[in-house]
Amino acid sequence: MSGDTSGFEMTYSETYALLGSAMADGPLSFDATMDTYRVNRHNITEERTYTNRLIQGGLRYQKLNLSSAGEMHLSLVGFKPTVSNIPLADLPGSFNCSDDVLTRIWHAGARTTQLTEFPANSIPDFWVLTDEGALIDSLAPQPYYTIWSPSLMTYDLEFSVKPISKGFSFNVLSDTLSNGIYIFVDITNASISAHAGSTELDPIIASGHLSSSISLNEWHKVQSNVNMSQISVQIDNITVLDFSQTASFYGSFGVGASFGHSAIFTNLSLLVGGEQKYFSTLKDESALSDFLVGTNPLPVSVDGSRRDRLAYAGDLDMASSTSFASTNGIDYINGSIELLGSYQMTPGFFVPNAKVQQPPRSTDVEANITGLIGYSFNLVSAMAKFYEQTGDEVFLHRWAPKVMRMLDWAHSQTLPNNLLNITDPAMGGGWDIYDPASSGIVSQFNILYAYSLNKWIPYLEQANINATVYQRRLENLQRSINYHLWSDKLQAYYHSDTYQNFFSQEANALAILSDTTELNGNRTNTVLSTMAQQLYIPKGALSFSNASMASGFAQKISPYASGYHLKAAFHANDGVNAKKLLHSVWGPISDPKKCQLHWLYVGGHKPRRYSRHLVWNLAVSCLECRAHC
């Protein structure tokens, strides 16, 4: 080692194409389970082992760069896994066949499962707590979390900060995934700016200058007055930014530091209507819990290993089957069910997702709306699969009453024609966040309800619950689905009462899986044939038939929706469609030249945001064991 070695950088990326970008495939600000930035800088001052404190998830490539005028020699460069790295050949489940593509797909699914199963207490604390306060270095703000904080609209935020390097940041009106109004305080360049998003790289809304009195290594008092569209910032009682915006109108707050910046924060206070609603010195572990920046108390199965390192109910429906077929990750699936299932709302449905740092609740969430109603049905299905695979009687008796509440809520929302009616569009979102929300009588939600009933009815009696009433509800529901939602013109179940000229891949696949298609002349083969004719393109199967474009639906291939399609093909013993889906959708995903792990969706996506390891499309790993190779 000689010369100036202060500018050593290690860059990480899931894709080679982005390895050369300034921020690689980051930043990633969704949660506090991994480093925000994909570049770690080190000032190398002595010969020793340097280990990054935080996790870099979902990476395949690493770039080493010394930007300062020096020379250094490295040895033993590598990674310390925080998830299982058991060789695939040694996993409890395995799969090999004469079709190399199918074997490759299964292996990719098993690897993805390993990367998304987090042992309990494996996530390091995001902040470093000191006697002065919370030291935050190059980390996006994480929002303060209570049941009421996401709906804050008018409040006053105050805190003291001692910038150590370059500056600091904070956000207001933030959603639970850190997107809101980001305030970037760059003391080195005497500037301040507001951005719509979660980092300084997001679109700028307003900017200003800082006086020379605002300096590094000195304590400063920061105040921000938030009144929906109107936001002001004062530092040491001097207004440095005052602006109007239309990017965010409600949400929580957090503190952080942009890339290369670091600061110590303390005495953080929230006032609502002049009343102090929160105060913390940020010196003890209670602050880590308040902002969900501590470790994970439970073993969990999460959505992705890079982005979306959260527990999602929809993803769990896919991940549970795959985990049992490969890693046998009983503890991880049970942990996610414990977490998500504890966040049951008063009416009976569940939250769609949770950060893994959240502790399980012991009481209901006092709320009457959820964003993704379909995910509540997915969670119920995942619970049934867990019992199906484990036969755990304690599990069954714990969750059956909660499942019954969810199913009873669904029944309470049915019309005289026995169809489920979602009256609030806010509840009708789905995994396809880029498409219009659905409300009213929607085939997908009705068939998901039937699918959940069909899964649970065999187990209710075992949990000492009279299943007769639920069996009658299922029969009435399926008859109504077949009578009201079937389209002779489409030869499929149409999307909804609002959109009767196209159909959903997922809804029609679930109609087969719930045996709804068998009750009226056995429409199973008809539905599979219609999906093959209307959805297949060279790269896979579309999530919605072509007529959906006129209503604003994207023409994309979703491995998640295709996963249900694949399950339906296997359910009907349709090897032709099953093999076509496997080769067209998952074959390219598992290509060694690409990620070799599973993606969000295929077609026109931005790799920086979307190309990542995800469990939500892992239907293949559990189903291929049934394939005839």
C-alpha positions in Angstrom: 0.0 0.0 0.0 1.4 3.4 -1.0 0.3 6.9 -2.0 -3.3 8.1 -1.5 -5.6 5.1 -0.9 -8.5 7.1 0.5 -10.6 6.7 -2.6 -11.2 2.9 -2.7 -14.7 1.9 -3.9 -16.5 -1.4 -4.1 -19.6 -1.3 -6.4 -22.3 -4.0 -6.5 -24.9 -4.9 -9.1 -27.3 -7.6 -10.0 -26.8 -6.9 -13.7 -23.5 -6.4 -15.6 -25.0 -3.6 -17.7 -25.4 -1.3 -14.7 -22.1 -2.1 -13.0 -20.5 0.9 -14.7 -23.2 3.4 -13.8 -22.4 5.9 -11.0 -24.8 4.3 -8.6 -24.8 0.8 -10.3 -28.3 -0.7 -9.8 -29.1 1.5 -6.8 -30.0 3.3 -4.7 -32.5 1.1 -2.9 -34.5 3.0 -0.3 -37.5 0.8 0.3 -36.5 -0.5 3.7 -33.7 -0.9 6.2 -32.7 -4.5 5.5 -29.7 -3.6 3.3 -27.4 -0.7 2.3 -29.2 2.1 0.5 -26.4 2.7 -2.0 -24.7 0.0 -4.1 -21.3 1.7 -3.8 -19.2 1.5 -0.6 -16.3 3.9 -0.1 -13.4 3.1 2.1 -10.5 5.2 3.3 -7.8 2.6 3.4 -5.3 3.7 6.1 -3.8 0.4 7.3 -3.4 -3.2 6.4 -6.3 -5.1 7.9 -9.6 -6.7 7.0 -12.3 -4.3 5.9 -15.9 -5.5 6.2 -19.0 -3.6 5.2 -21.4 -3.2 8.1 -24.6 -3.5 6.1 -25.9 -6.1 3.6 -25.7 -5.8 -0.1 -28.5 -8.0 -1.3 -29.2 -9.7 -4.7 -25.8 -9.1 -6.4 -23.9 -11.0 -9.1 -21.2 -8.5 -10.0 -18.6 -6.5 -8.0 -16.3 -3.8 -9.2 -13.3 -2.6 -7.4 -11.9 0.9 -8.1 -9.2 3.1 -6.6 -10.0 6.7 -7.7 -7.2 8.3 -5.7 -3.5 8.4 -6.7 -2.2 5.4 -4.8 -1.5 1.8 -5.1 -2.7 -1.2 -3.0 -2.7 -4.9 -3.1 -5.8 -6.9 -2.1 -6.3 -10.5 -0.9 -9.3 -12.6 0.1 -11.9 -10.4 -1.6 -15.3 -12.0 -1.1 -18.8 -12.1 0.4 -20.1 -13.2 3.8 -23.5 -14.8 3.2 -26.3 -13.8 5.5 -28.7 -16.3 4.0 -28.3 -20.1 3.4 -25.6 -21.0 0.9 -26.1 -24.8 1.1 -25.3 -26.3 -2.4 -28.4 -27.1 -4.4 -27.5 -30.8 -4.4 -27.6 -30.9 -0.6 -31.1 -29.2 -0.2 -33.9 -31.3 1.2 -35.7 -31.1 -2.2 -34.1 -31.7 -5.6 -35.0 -31.9 -9.3 -33.2 -33.1 -12.4 -34.4 -34.3 -15.7 -33.4 -34.9 -19.3 -34.6 -31.4 -20.3 -31.7 -29.2 -19.3 -33.9 -26.1 -19.5 -36.4 -27.5 -16.9 -33.5 -28.5 -14.6 -32.0 -25.0 -14.9 -35.3 -23.4 -14.1 -35.8 -25.4 -11.0 -32.2 -24.7 -9.8 -32.8 -20.9 -10.3 -36.0 -21.1 -8.3 -34.3 -22.9 -5.5 -31.5 -20.4 -5.4 -34.0 -17.5 -5.4 -35.7 -19.2 -2.4 -32.5 -19.4 -0.5 -31.7 -15.8 -1.1 -35.1 -14.7 0.1 -35.3 -16.7 3.4 -33.9 -14.5 6.2 -32.9 -16.2 9.5 -34.2 -14.4 12.6 -32.0 -11.5 13.8 -29.9 -11.7 10.6 -30.5 -8.1 9.6 -28.0 -5.6 11.2 -29.1 -2.4 12.8 -29.4 0.3 10.1 -28.3 3.1 12.4 -25.4 3.3 14.8 -26.5 4.4 18.2 -24.1 6.6 20.1 -24.1 8.7 23.3 -24.8 11.7 21.2 -27.6 10.2 19.1 -28.1 8.2 16.0 -25.1 8.2 13.6 -26.4 7.8 10.0 -23.9 7.4 7.1 -25.1 7.3 3.5 -28.5 5.9 4.3 -32.0 6.9 3.0 -34.5 8.2 5.7 -36.8 5.5 7.0 -40.3 6.7 8.0 -41.4 6.7 11.6 -44.0 4.0 11.9 -47.3 3.7 13.8 -50.7 2.9 12.7 -51.6 6.6 12.2 -48.3 8.0 10.9 -48.8 7.2 7.2 -51.9 9.4 7.2 -50.3 12.5 8.7 -51.0 15.7 6.7 -50.2 18.7 8.8 -47.4 18.6 11.4 -44.2 20.2 12.7 -40.9 18.2 12.7 -38.0 19.3 14.8 -34.6 17.7 15.5 -30.9 18.5 16.3 -28.2 17.4 13.9 -24.4 17.5 13.8 -23.3 16.9 10.2 -20.0 15.0 10.1 -19.4 14.7 6.4 -20.9 16.9 3.7 -24.4 17.2 5.0 -27.6 15.4 6.0 -31.1 14.8 4.8 -34.7 14.1 6.0 -38.0 13.4 4.5 -41.6 14.3 5.2 -45.0 13.2 3.8 -43.4 9.8 3.2 -45.2 6.5 2.5 -44.1 3.3 4.2 -41.5 2.7 1.5 -39.7 6.0 2.0 -41.2 7.8 -1.0 -42.2 11.4 -0.2 -40.6 14.8 -0.1 -36.9 14.4 0.4 -34.9 17.3 1.8 -31.2 17.3 0.7 -29.0 19.5 2.8 -25.6 19.8 1.1 -23.4 21.8 3.5 -20.2 21.4 1.5 -21.8 23.1 -1.5 -24.0 25.5 0.7 -27.2 24.3 -0.9 -30.5 22.8 0.0 -33.1 21.2 -2.3 -36.4 19.3 -2.1 -37.0 16.2 -4.2 -40.1 14.1 -5.0 -39.0 10.6 -4.0 -36.5 9.1 -1.6 -33.0 10.3 -2.5 -31.2 13.3 -4.0 -31.3 11.6 -7.4 -35.1 12.0 -7.7 -36.8 15.0 -9.5 -36.1 18.4 -7.8 -39.0 20.5 -6.6 -37.3 23.5 -5.0 -33.9 24.7 -4.0 -32.1 27.3 -2.0 -28.8 28.4 -0.6 -27.3 28.0 2.9 -25.4 30.6 4.8 -21.8 30.0 5.9 -22.9 29.7 9.5 -24.3 26.3 8.8 -21.2 24.2 9.0 -19.9 20.7 9.6 -19.1 19.3 13.1 -21.5 21.8 14.8 -24.9 21.2 16.2 -27.8 22.8 14.4 -31.5 22.9 15.1 -33.8 22.0 12.2 -37.5 22.6 12.0 -39.9 21.8 9.2 -43.5 22.9 9.0 -45.6 20.6 6.9 -49.1 21.6 5.7 -49.9 19.2 2.9 -48.8 21.0 -0.2 -46.9 23.8 1.7 -43.6 22.9 3.3 -40.9 25.1 4.9 -37.5 24.4 6.5 -35.7 26.4 9.1 -32.1 25.8 10.2 -31.1 27.6 13.4 -34.3 29.6 13.2 -33.6 30.9 9.7 -35.9 29.9 6.9 -33.8 28.2 4.2 -36.6 26.7 2.0 -40.3 27.5 1.6 -42.2 25.9 -1.3 -45.4 24.4 -2.6 -45.6 20.9 -4.1 -48.1 18.5 -5.5 -46.0 15.2 -5.3 -47.2 14.0 -1.9 -50.0 15.2 0.5 -49.8 12.8 3.5 -47.2 10.6 5.1 -44.6 10.1 7.8 -41.1 11.5 8.3 -37.5 10.2 8.8 -33.9 11.3 8.9 -30.9 10.1 6.9 -27.8 11.0 4.9 -27.2 11.1 1.1 -24.4 9.2 -0.5 -21.1 10.3 1.0 -22.9 12.3 3.7 -23.0 11.4 7.4 -24.5 13.1 10.5 -25.6 12.5 14.1 -29.3 13.1 14.9 -30.9 13.6 18.3 -33.9 15.2 20.1 -36.4 14.4 17.3 -39.9 15.7 18.0 -43.2 15.6 16.2 -45.9 18.1 16.9 -49.5 17.7 15.5 -51.8 20.6 16.2 -49.3 22.0 18.8 -49.4 18.7 20.7 -46.2 16.6 20.9 -47.0 13.2 19.5 -43.5 11.8 19.5 -40.1 12.5 21.0 -36.8 10.6 21.1 -33.2 11.3 21.8 -32.4 8.6 19.2 -29.8 7.2 21.7 -31.5 3.9 22.6 -32.9 0.8 20.9 -36.5 2.1 21.2 -35.6 4.4 18.3 -34.7 1.5 16.1 -38.1 0.0 16.7 -39.9 3.4 16.1 -38.4 3.7 12.6 -38.1 0.0 11.8 -34.4 0.2 11.4 -33.4 -2.7 13.8 -33.1 -6.4 13.2 -35.8 -8.9 12.2 -37.3 -10.7 15.2 -38.7 -13.6 13.1 -37.3 -15.9 10.4 -39.1 -14.7 7.3 -39.6 -15.4 3.6 -39.5 -12.1 1.7 -40.4 -10.9 -1.8 -36.9 -10.1 -3.1 -33.3 -10.3 -2.2 -32.4 -6.9 -3.7 -35.5 -4.7 -3.8 -38.8 -5.4 -1.9 -37.1 -7.1 1.0 -40.4 -7.2 2.7 -43.0 -9.9 3.5 -45.8 -9.8 1.0 -48.9 -11.9 1.4 -49.3 -12.4 -2.4 -45.8 -13.6 -2.8 -46.2 -16.0 0.1 -48.8 -18.0 -1.8 -46.2 -18.8 -4.4 -43.2 -19.0 -2.0 -44.7 -21.5 0.4 -45.1 -24.2 -2.2 -41.6 -23.6 -3.6 -40.0 -23.5 -0.2 -41.5 -26.9 0.8 -40.3 -28.4 -2.5 -36.7 -27.2 -2.2 -35.3 -25.7 1.0 -38.1 -27.0 3.3 -38.1 -23.6 4.8 -40.9 -24.3 7.3 -39.6 -21.7 9.8 -39.4 -18.9 7.2 -42.9 -19.5 5.8 -44.3 -19.8 9.3 -42.5 -16.6 10.3 -44.0 -14.7 7.5 -47.5 -16.0 8.3 -47.0 -15.1 11.9 -46.0 -11.6 10.9 -48.6 -10.9 8.2 -51.4 -12.8 10.0 -51.0 -10.8 13.1 -51.8 -7.6 11.2 -55.5 -8.6 10.7 -57.7 -5.6 10.5 -61.0 -5.2 12.4 -63.3 -6.3 9.5 -61.3 -9.5 9.0 -58.9 -8.9 6.1 -55.1 -8.4 6.4 -52.4 -5.9 5.5 -50.8 -6.9 2.2 -47.2 -6.5 3.3 -45.0 -5.8 6.3 -41.4 -4.9 7.0 -39.5 -7.7 8.5 -38.4 -5.5 11.5 -42.1 -5.1 12.5 -42.9 -7.3 15.6 -46.0 -9.4 15.4 -49.1 -7.8 16.9 -51.2 -9.3 19.6 -54.4 -7.3 18.8 -56.2 -6.3 15.6 -55.3 -3.3 13.5 -58.0 -0.7 14.1 -58.6 0.1 10.4 -61.2 -0.7 7.9 -59.4 -0.7 4.5 -56.6 -2.5 2.9 -54.8 -1.7 -0.3 -54.7 -5.1 -2.0 -57.7 -7.2 -1.1 -56.6 -10.1 -3.3 -53.5 -10.5 -1.1 -55.7 -11.3 1.9 -57.1 -14.2 0.0 -53.5 -15.2 -1.0 -52.4 -15.2 2.7 -55.4 -17.4 3.6 -54.3 -19.8 0.8 -50.7 -19.8 2.0 -51.9 -20.8 5.5 -53.9 -23.8 4.0 -50.7 -24.9 2.2 -48.7 -24.7 5.3 -51.1 -27.0 7.2 -51.3 -29.3 4.1 -47.6 -29.7 4.1 -46.9 -29.9 7.9 -50.1 -31.3 9.5 -49.3 -28.9 12.4 -52.4 -29.0 14.6 -51.3 -26.1 16.7 -50.9 -24.0 13.6 -54.4 -25.1 12.4 -56.2 -24.2 15.6 -54.3 -20.9 15.8 -55.1 -19.6 12.3 -58.5 -21.2 11.5 -60.5 -18.7 13.5 -58.7 -15.8 11.8 -59.3 -17.4 8.4 -63.0 -17.8 9.3 -63.1 -14.0 10.0 -61.7 -13.3 6.6 -64.1 -15.6 4.8 -67.0 -14.2 6.9 -66.1 -10.7 5.8 -66.0 -11.7 2.2 -69.5 -13.3 2.6 -70.7 -10.0 4.2 -69.7 -8.2 1.0 -71.7 -10.4 -1.4 -74.7 -9.2 -3.3 -78.1 -11.1 -3.5 -76.6 -12.9 -6.5 -73.9 -14.4 -4.2 -71.0 -12.5 -6.0 -68.4 -10.6 -4.0 -68.7 -6.8 -4.5 -65.7 -4.6 -3.8 -67.3 -1.1 -3.3 -64.1 0.9 -2.6 -61.6 1.2 -5.5 -58.8 1.8 -2.9 -59.1 -1.9 -2.0 -59.0 -3.1 -5.6 -55.3 -2.7 -6.4 -53.2 -5.7 -7.4 -49.7 -6.8 -8.1 -50.0 -5.0 -11.4 -49.6 -1.6 -9.9 -49.2 0.0 -13.3 -52.8 -1.0 -14.3 -56.1 0.6 -13.2 -57.5 -0.5 -9.9 -60.5 -2.8 -10.0 -63.8 -2.5 -8.1 -67.4 -3.7 -8.2 -67.8 -7.3 -9.3 -64.4 -8.5 -10.3 -63.8 -12.0 -11.5 -60.3 -12.3 -9.9 -61.6 -11.4 -6.4 -64.6 -13.7 -6.7 -62.5 -16.6 -7.9 -59.8 -15.9 -5.3 -62.6 -16.1 -2.7 -63.7 -19.4 -4.2 -60.1 -20.7 -4.3 -59.7 -19.8 -0.6 -62.9 -21.5 0.4 -62.0 -24.6 -1.6 -58.6 -24.7 0.1 -59.9 -24.4 3.6 -63.2 -26.3 3.7 -61.4 -29.7 4.2 -59.6 -28.3 7.3 -62.3 -26.4 9.1 -63.9 -29.5 10.6 -60.5 -30.5 11.9 -60.3 -27.1 13.6 -63.8 -27.7 15.3 -65.5 -25.3 12.9 -68.7 -26.3 11.2 -67.8 -26.4 7.5 -71.4 -26.8 6.2 -72.2 -23.1 5.9 -68.9 -22.5 4.1 -69.5 -25.4 1.7 -72.9 -23.9 0.8 -71.3 -20.5 0.3 -68.7 -22.0 -2.1 -71.4 -23.8 -4.1 -73.5 -20.7 -4.4 -70.5 -18.6 -5.3 -69.2 -21.0 -8.0 -72.7 -21.2 -9.6 -72.9 -17.4 -9.7 -69.4 -17.1 -11.1 -70.3 -19.5 -13.9 -73.7 -17.9 -14.6 -72.8 -14.2 -14.3 -69.0 -13.9 -15.1 -68.6 -16.4 -17.9 -68.5 -14.9 -21.4 -69.6 -17.0 -24.3 -68.1 -14.4 -26.6 -64.7 -14.6 -24.9 -64.9 -18.2 -24.0 -63.4 -17.2 -20.6 -64.4 -15.4 -17.4 -64.4 -11.7 -18.2 -62.4 -9.3 -16.2 -65.2 -7.5 -14.3 -68.6 -5.9 -14.8 -66.7 -2.7 -15.7 -64.5 -4.5 -18.3 -66.4 -7.3 -20.0 -64.5 -7.3 -23.3 -61.3 -8.9 -22.0 -60.1 -11.4 -19.5 -57.4 -11.9 -16.8 -54.9 -14.7 -17.0 -54.7 -15.1 -13.2 -58.5 -15.1 -12.7 -59.1 -17.8 -15.4 -56.2 -19.9 -14.1 -57.7 -19.7 -10.6 -61.0 -20.7 -11.9 -59.4 -24.0 -12.9 -57.5 -24.4 -9.7 -60.6 -23.8 -7.6 -62.5 -26.4 -9.7 -65.0 -23.7 -10.7 -64.7 -24.6 -14.3 -65.7 -28.2 -13.6 -69.2 -27.3 -12.4 -70.8 -26.2 -15.7 -70.0 -28.6 -18.5 -66.3 -28.7 -17.5 -64.9 -25.6 -19.1 -61.3 -26.4 -18.1 -60.1 -27.3 -21.5 -62.0 -24.4 -23.1 -60.3 -21.9 -20.7 -56.9 -23.3 -21.3 -57.5 -23.2 -25.1 -58.7 -19.6 -24.9 -55.7 -18.5 -22.9 -53.4 -20.3 -25.3 -55.0 -18.5 -28.3 -55.4 -15.1 -26.8 -52.4 -14.7 -24.4 -49.4 -16.5 -25.9 -46.7 -14.4 -27.6 -43.2 -15.6 -28.5 -41.8 -14.5 -25.1 -44.6 -16.0 -22.9 -48.2 -15.3 -22.0 -49.7 -11.9 -21.4 -51.5 -11.1 -18.2 -54.6 -9.7 -19.9 -56.0 -10.3 -23.4 -55.4 -7.7 -26.1 -58.6 -5.7 -25.7 -57.4 -4.6 -22.3 -55.0 -2.1 -23.9 -57.9 0.3 -24.8 -58.8 0.4 -21.1 -55.2 1.4 -20.0 -53.9 -2.1 -19.1 -50.3 -2.8 -19.8 -49.3 -5.6 -22.2 -46.8 -7.4 -20.0 -45.8 -10.9 -19.1 -46.0 -11.6 -15.4 -44.2 -14.7 -14.1 -46.5 -14.4 -11.1 -49.8 -14.6 -13.1 -48.2 -17.1 -15.4 -47.4 -19.2 -12.3 -51.1 -19.7 -11.7 -51.5 -20.4 -15.4 -48.8 -23.1 -15.1 -50.4 -24.5 -11.9 -53.7 -24.7 -13.8 -52.1 -26.6 -16.7 -50.7 -29.1 -14.3 -54.0 -29.3 -12.4 -55.7 -30.2 -15.8 -52.8 -32.6 -16.7 -52.1 -30.4 -19.8 -48.4 -31.1 -20.4 -48.3 -29.2 -23.7 -49.3 -25.9 -22.2 -47.2 -26.5 -19.1 -44.1 -27.1 -21.1 -44.8 -24.1 -23.4 -45.1 -21.8 -20.4 -42.0 -23.2 -18.7 -39.8 -22.7 -21.8 -41.2 -19.4 -22.9 -41.5 -17.6 -19.6 -38.9 -19.1 -17.2 -36.5 -20.5 -19.8 -35.1 -17.0 -20.7 -35.2 -15.9 -17.0 -33.0 -18.8 -16.0 -30.5 -18.2 -18.9 -27.0 -18.3 -17.5 -26.2 -15.1 -19.4 -28.9 -13.3 -17.4 -29.7 -13.2 -13.7 -30.4 -16.9 -13.3 -33.0 -15.8 -10.7 -36.6 -14.9 -11.0 -38.0 -11.5 -12.1 -40.9 -9.2 -11.5 -42.2 -9.2 -15.0 -41.0 -9.5 -18.6 -41.3 -6.9 -21.3 -40.3 -3.2 -21.5 -39.0 -3.0 -17.9 -36.3 -0.8 -16.6 -33.5 -3.1 -15.3 -32.4 -0.6 -12.6 -35.8 -0.9 -10.9 -37.3 -4.2 -11.8 -34.8 -6.9 -12.8 -34.3 -8.7 -9.5 -34.6 -11.9 -7.6 -38.3 -12.5 -6.6 -40.1 -15.4 -5.0 -43.5 -14.3 -6.3 -43.0 -16.2 -9.6 -41.7 -19.4 -8.2 -44.6 -21.7 -9.2 -42.1 -23.6 -11.3 -40.0 -25.0 -8.6 -42.8 -26.7 -6.8 -44.6 -27.9 -10.0 -41.7 -29.2 -12.1 -41.3 -32.1 -9.7 -44.6 -33.3 -11.2 -43.4 -32.8 -14.8 -42.8 -35.8 -17.1 -39.3 -35.4 -18.3 
